[in-house]
C-alpha cells in the first residue's frame, strides 16, 4: 500500500533545479522588459522627431 501512495506523489525537483529555473525566469523577464521598453522608446522618439519636423515646417511657413 505504501508503494501505491508513493506512485501518486510525483517527485519534486531538487532545490538547486528550482533555484536555477527561477533564475532563468528572472533573466527572461528582465530581457523581455528591456526589449519592450526599448520598442516603446523607439516609437516615442519617432513621434518626437515627426512632431519636431512638423513644428519646424509650421514655423517656416509662418515666418516666410
Secondary structure, DSSP 4 states (H G I P E B T S, - for coil): -HHHHHHHSPPPPPHHHHHHHHHHHHHHHHHHHHHHHHHHHHHHHHHHHHHHHHHHHHHHHHH-
